[in-house]
Amino acid sequence: MRSGVRLGIDVGKARIGVARSDFHGMLASPVETVPRDLEGDAHVAPLVALIQEHEAIEVLIGLPLALSGNETASTQDARKVAEQLAAVCPVPIRFVDERLSTVSASAQLRASGKKPSRSRDRIDQLAAVVILQNALEAERSSGRPPGTLLNDESEVR
């Protein structure tokens, strides 16, 4: 397992959830929710600031594929945010499969007695935690970095 903090990102239409790992890549924790700028890229500067603040060695962005594995409009949206971030951020950006991460985050909130409808910011952060934790576990079990690098043509695993 590689050492170093990683950031996990859940891209949504209104918000971007952010999580971080510990230095040893064992545990993902929520960080914050960044408002999404659909018309421009105002969300990029806060994301870059978080990457710098946490001294992240890489960013793992959830790729929202359909259950069939096909790409959707949301998949293209996540790719757009990744490209915007890559233009100004020197750390590697990897895509990881995030199918059902928001569903899992909502279920966690319900299980803790909170209403998901009143905790949208928290759901985005928890979805980022799910994405990042799954990626960390995949790296631990395989010994390889999870997912695929931005602009890599191989399939997301």
C-alpha positions as CSV (number, residue, x, y, z in Angstrom):
1,M,0.0,0.0,0.0
2,R,1.4,3.4,-1.0
3,S,1.7,6.0,1.8
4,G,0.2,9.4,1.5
5,V,-3.1,11.2,1.8
6,R,-5.6,10.7,-1.0
7,L,-8.7,12.8,-1.6
8,G,-12.0,11.2,-2.8
9,I,-14.4,13.3,-4.7
10,D,-18.1,12.8,-5.4
11,V,-19.3,15.1,-8.2
12,G,-22.9,16.1,-8.2
13,K,-24.9,18.7,-10.1
14,A,-25.2,21.1,-7.1
15,R,-22.4,20.0,-4.8
16,I,-19.1,18.2,-4.7
17,G,-18.4,16.0,-1.7
18,V,-14.9,15.6,-0.5
19,A,-13.3,13.0,1.7
20,R,-9.7,12.3,2.7
21,S,-7.7,9.3,3.8
22,D,-5.2,9.1,6.6
23,F,-1.5,9.0,5.6
24,H,-1.4,5.2,5.6
25,G,-4.4,4.8,3.4
26,M,-6.5,2.9,5.9
27,L,-9.5,5.1,6.6
28,A,-11.5,7.6,4.7
29,S,-13.1,10.6,6.5
30,P,-15.5,13.3,5.4
31,V,-13.9,16.8,4.7
32,E,-16.4,19.2,3.3
33,T,-18.9,19.9,0.5
34,V,-17.9,22.4,-2.2
35,P,-20.7,24.2,-4.1
36,R,-20.8,23.3,-7.8
37,D,-20.5,25.9,-10.5
38,L,-22.4,24.4,-13.5
39,E,-21.7,27.4,-15.7
40,G,-18.0,27.8,-15.0
41,D,-15.2,26.4,-12.9
42,A,-15.5,28.3,-9.6
43,H,-15.5,25.0,-7.8
44,V,-12.0,24.2,-8.9
45,A,-10.1,26.7,-6.7
46,P,-11.6,25.3,-3.4
47,L,-10.8,21.7,-4.5
48,V,-7.2,22.7,-5.4
49,A,-6.9,24.4,-2.0
50,L,-8.0,21.2,-0.3
51,I,-5.5,19.1,-2.3
52,Q,-2.8,21.5,-1.2
53,E,-4.0,21.7,2.4
54,H,-4.0,18.0,2.9
55,E,-0.9,17.4,0.8
56,A,-2.7,14.8,-1.2
57,I,-0.6,12.5,-3.4
58,E,-3.6,11.8,-5.7
59,V,-7.3,12.5,-6.2
60,L,-9.9,9.7,-6.7
61,I,-13.0,10.9,-8.5
62,G,-16.1,8.7,-8.5
63,L,-17.2,7.8,-12.0
64,P,-21.0,7.3,-11.9
65,L,-21.6,4.5,-14.4
66,A,-25.0,3.0,-15.1
67,L,-25.6,-0.4,-13.4
68,S,-25.0,-1.8,-16.9
69,G,-21.5,-0.3,-16.9
70,N,-22.4,2.2,-19.6
71,E,-21.6,5.9,-19.3
72,T,-24.3,8.4,-18.5
73,A,-24.6,12.2,-18.5
74,S,-23.4,12.2,-14.9
75,T,-20.3,10.2,-16.1
76,Q,-19.5,12.9,-18.6
77,D,-20.1,15.5,-15.9
78,A,-17.5,13.9,-13.6
79,R,-15.0,13.7,-16.4
80,K,-15.5,17.4,-17.1
81,V,-14.7,18.3,-13.4
82,A,-11.7,16.0,-13.6
83,E,-10.4,17.8,-16.7
84,Q,-10.9,21.2,-15.1
85,L,-9.0,20.0,-12.0
86,A,-6.2,18.4,-14.0
87,A,-5.6,21.7,-15.9
88,V,-4.5,23.4,-12.7
89,C,-3.5,20.6,-10.3
90,P,-0.2,18.6,-10.6
91,V,-1.3,15.4,-8.6
92,P,-2.5,12.4,-10.5
93,I,-6.3,12.0,-10.9
94,R,-7.8,8.6,-11.0
95,F,-11.4,7.5,-11.8
96,V,-13.0,4.8,-9.7
97,D,-16.4,3.1,-10.1
98,E,-18.8,4.8,-7.8
99,R,-22.1,2.9,-8.6
100,L,-24.5,3.2,-5.7
101,S,-22.2,5.3,-3.5
102,T,-24.9,7.9,-2.9
103,V,-27.4,5.2,-2.1
104,S,-25.0,3.7,0.4
105,A,-24.4,7.1,2.0
106,S,-28.1,7.8,2.3
107,A,-28.6,4.4,4.0
108,Q,-25.8,5.1,6.4
109,L,-27.5,8.4,7.4
110,R,-30.9,6.7,7.8
111,A,-29.3,4.0,10.0
112,S,-27.9,6.7,12.2
113,G,-31.4,8.3,12.6
114,K,-30.9,11.3,10.4
115,K,-33.1,12.2,7.5
116,P,-31.2,12.3,4.2
117,S,-33.5,15.0,2.8
118,R,-32.2,17.4,5.5
119,S,-28.5,16.3,5.2
120,R,-27.7,16.8,1.5
121,D,-24.3,18.3,2.2
122,R,-23.5,15.4,4.5
123,I,-24.7,12.8,2.0
124,D,-22.2,14.3,-0.6
125,Q,-19.4,14.0,1.9
126,L,-20.4,10.4,2.9
127,A,-20.6,9.4,-0.8
128,A,-17.0,10.7,-1.2
129,V,-16.1,8.6,1.9
130,V,-17.7,5.5,0.3
131,I,-15.9,6.1,-3.0
132,L,-12.5,6.6,-1.3
133,Q,-12.8,3.8,1.2
134,N,-13.7,1.3,-1.6
135,A,-10.7,2.5,-3.6
136,L,-8.4,2.1,-0.6
137,E,-9.7,-1.4,0.0
138,A,-9.2,-2.2,-3.7
139,E,-5.6,-1.1,-3.5
140,R,-4.9,-3.0,-0.3
141,S,-6.3,-6.2,-1.8
142,S,-4.7,-5.9,-5.3
143,G,-1.5,-4.1,-4.5
144,R,-2.2,-1.8,-7.4
145,P,-3.5,1.8,-7.5
146,P,-7.3,1.6,-8.0
147,G,-9.3,2.6,-11.0
148,T,-7.7,4.3,-14.0
149,L,-5.7,7.5,-14.5
150,L,-7.4,10.4,-16.2
151,N,-7.1,10.1,-20.0
152,D,-6.2,6.4,-19.7
153,E,-8.2,4.3,-22.2
154,S,-8.3,1.2,-20.1
155,E,-11.5,0.2,-18.3
156,V,-12.3,1.4,-14.8
157,R,-11.9,-1.5,-12.3
